[in-house]
Amino acid sequence: MQVGELAAKTGVSIRALRYYEESGLLPAQRLSNGYRNFDDRSVDRVRAIRDLLDTGFTIEEIISLASCLDGLFDETTCRRQTAGLYRAKLEKIDGQLRTLSTLRERIVERLTTLSSRTNE
């Protein structure tokens, strides 16, 4: 299928599909006329990429799982890789939450200070 058909089937823009291809996440054959040709597995692959992106992963992180996106993989290895990536993402999110909590506390303290000064 051509890129426009893949875009229609997945709801992903042609521009994004081209980016996935350039990143090495979405293999395509080039036809003699220069058009890209994607196989039927590409639909599931794009959906897997979108799911990971929607979960907060970057293209670079997803590239590390590229071999696990088709179903043609060693399931045990892919589970370990995926679990490791999720654990790392969770640690990063936890750190961001701690940072946000600290910032929130500082802002509340400053608002409290400002409010008490205006009431004097």
C-alpha positions in Angstrom: 0.0 0.0 0.0 1.1 3.5 -0.6 1.7 6.1 2.1 -1.7 7.8 1.7 -3.5 4.5 2.1 -1.4 3.7 5.3 -2.3 7.2 6.6 -6.0 6.6 6.0 -5.9 3.2 7.7 -4.0 4.3 10.8 -5.2 7.9 11.2 -1.6 9.1 11.2 -0.4 11.9 9.0 1.7 11.3 5.9 4.3 13.5 7.4 4.5 11.4 10.6 4.7 8.2 8.6 7.6 9.6 6.6 9.3 10.6 9.8 8.9 7.1 11.2 10.4 5.7 8.0 13.3 8.1 8.1 13.9 7.1 11.8 14.1 3.5 10.7 10.9 2.5 12.5 8.8 1.9 9.4 10.4 0.0 6.6 9.1 0.7 3.1 10.1 -0.5 -0.4 10.7 2.1 -3.0 8.9 1.3 -6.3 10.4 2.1 -9.6 8.3 5.2 -9.8 9.8 6.4 -6.5 6.6 5.8 -4.4 6.9 4.1 -1.0 5.2 0.8 -0.7 4.3 -0.6 2.7 3.2 -4.1 3.5 0.2 -5.1 5.5 2.1 -5.4 8.8 2.8 -1.7 8.6 -0.7 -0.9 9.9 0.0 -2.8 13.2 3.5 -1.4 13.4 2.2 2.2 13.1 -0.4 1.5 15.7 2.3 0.1 18.1 4.4 3.2 17.5 1.5 5.5 18.2 0.6 3.6 21.4 4.2 4.0 22.6 4.3 7.7 21.7 0.9 8.3 23.4 2.4 6.6 26.5 5.1 9.2 26.6 8.0 7.5 24.8 10.3 9.3 22.4 11.1 8.1 18.9 14.7 7.4 20.2 13.3 5.1 22.9 11.0 3.4 20.5 13.9 2.7 18.1 15.4 0.6 20.8 12.3 -1.6 20.6 12.1 -1.6 16.8 12.6 -5.4 16.5 9.7 -6.0 18.8 7.1 -4.0 16.8 6.3 -6.6 14.1 5.6 -9.8 16.0 8.7 -11.3 14.4 10.7 -11.3 17.6 12.0 -13.3 20.5 9.2 -12.7 23.0 11.3 -13.1 26.1 13.9 -10.6 24.9 11.2 -8.1 23.9 9.4 -8.4 27.2 12.6 -7.7 29.0 13.5 -4.7 26.8 10.0 -3.3 27.0 9.8 -3.8 30.8 13.2 -2.1 31.2 12.0 0.8 29.1 8.8 1.2 31.1 10.7 1.0 34.4 13.1 3.8 33.2 10.2 5.9 32.0 8.4 5.4 35.4 11.6 6.5 37.3 11.8 9.6 35.1 8.1 10.4 35.7 8.6 9.9 39.5 11.5 12.3 39.4 9.4 14.8 37.5 6.6 14.5 40.0 9.0 15.1 42.9 10.3 18.2 41.2 6.8 19.5 40.5 5.8 18.8 44.1 8.8 20.8 45.4 8.0 23.6 43.0 4.3 23.6 44.1 5.3 23.8 47.8 7.6 26.8 47.1 4.8 28.6 45.2 2.3 27.9 48.0 4.8 29.3 50.5 5.4 32.4 48.5 1.7 33.0 47.9 1.1 32.6 51.7 3.9 35.1 52.4 2.4 37.5 49.8 -1.1 37.1 51.2 0.0 37.7 54.8 1.9 40.9 53.8 -1.1 42.4 51.9 -3.3 41.8 55.0 -1.0 43.8 57.3 
